Each structure stands twice: as structure tokens, then as C-alpha cells.
Amino acid sequence: MQVRVAGNLVAELVDVANFRQFEVQIAFSQERLPEVAVALENMAELEGHSAAWVNADWLTTASGASFDWLVEFNKMVSYARTKGWVRDEPVRIRGHIVWLGDRL
């Protein structure tokens, strides 16, 4: 599952059925970190250049959230929690950031 940020700084969720990989792909250079952080502040909290804490409610909404998807998503969150990759209130999941420059 990837959160992809491109063009107009709007995030979209892609590869939604892949529960074994979670990353945030940003189609800008790292120099635009402040601008990206402001654009994503309602759905993710950036932790420097390397990680983003993505709101679980945003992921659920962006996925379309069928019952089967929610079952698998909850398994993913449970696993991530054992690794320290989940924050509560609101629930956020840590994804590493892949800076793509202008490759998207």
C-alpha cells in the first residue's frame, strides 16, 4: 500500500490490497519538505525526511474500505503495533518516505 503525493500536493492511496508494504511516495525533491508537510498536515505528520505517520481514518476512507479490506487492514495495524509503528489518538501508522523527485 502506498500513499502517493504528486502534482498538486494531493495524496492518493494506491496498491490498496498490498498489506505487506506501506510507504509514502513523494514526487518532489526533499527540498520541498516544508511545503509537503503543510499540504499533508490533515492526513499525515512528517517525521523529517524519512518517515510519515499517516492517519488510519484517512487510509480507511481513501481505500473504499470493504469488510474484507478492513479485516486485512486491522491485521496490518496489529502487526505494525508490535514493531512500534503505530501511534494512538488519533491512530497513525508509520510509513517510510520514498522521495521520487519528478519520477511520477
N, C-alpha and C positions, 0 to 999 in steps of 0.2 A: 504494500500500500504506500502510495506516495502522495504527499501534498505538493502540488506543483504551482509555483508562483512565476508568472511571466508577464510580458507586455504591459498591461495596465495595473500591475501590482495586485491583482485579484487572485486568490487561491482557489484551486480546484483539486478535487480528490480523484486520483487515477489508480488503476490496478487495485480496485476496492476489494477484490476477493483474495488478495495476497496478504495473509495474516502472519507470514513469517519474515517479512521485511517491512520496516517502517522508516521512511526518510522524508526529508523536506528538500525538494529540488528548487533552487532559486536561479532563475535565468538572468542573473545580473552579476556584476563583479562584486567582490567583497567590500569595495569602497562605498557601495550604496547601502551598507548595513543600516545606518540610521533611518534612511527613507523606507526601507523594507520593514524595519521594526515598527515604525509608526503605522504603516499600511496594514500590518497584520495584528495590531495590538488587541483587537476584539476576538481573535481566534487562536493566537499563539503568543507566547512570551519567548523572545530570543535570548539565548544564553551565549553571548559573544558570537563569534563566527562559526562555532562548531555544533551547536545544538539548539533545538526549539522544543518548547513544552506546548503541545497542541491540545486545545480544549476538546475533551471527549464528546461533549454535546455537539460541537461543530462537526466532528468526524461522523457522528451518527446521522445528523441532518444531511450532510453532503453525500453520504453513501446511499441514501434512499431507504436504508435500514429495514430490510425484510426480517422476519423472525429468524430465519437461518443465519443471516448475516450477524444479527445481534448475538446469537449463541457463540459464533466463532470470534466475534469481537471481544466478548466478555472473557473468553479463554485467553485471547491475546493480552488483554489487560491484566488478567490474573498472573500470567507468566511474567509480563513486564514488571509487575509489582514485586515479584521475588528478586528481581535484578536492581531494584531501586529506581526504575524508570517511570514511576507514577507518582504524581503529587495529588493531594486532595484539596477540595474546597476552593475552586472547582476542580474536578478531576481533569488532570492534564497528563499526557503521555509524551515521553521524551523521544524525539527523533533526531538523528544526526542530520546536519545540513550538508547538502552537496551543492556547491556553487558552480553553476554551469556557464557563467559568462553569458554569451549570447547564443548558446547552442540550441535552445528550444525554438 
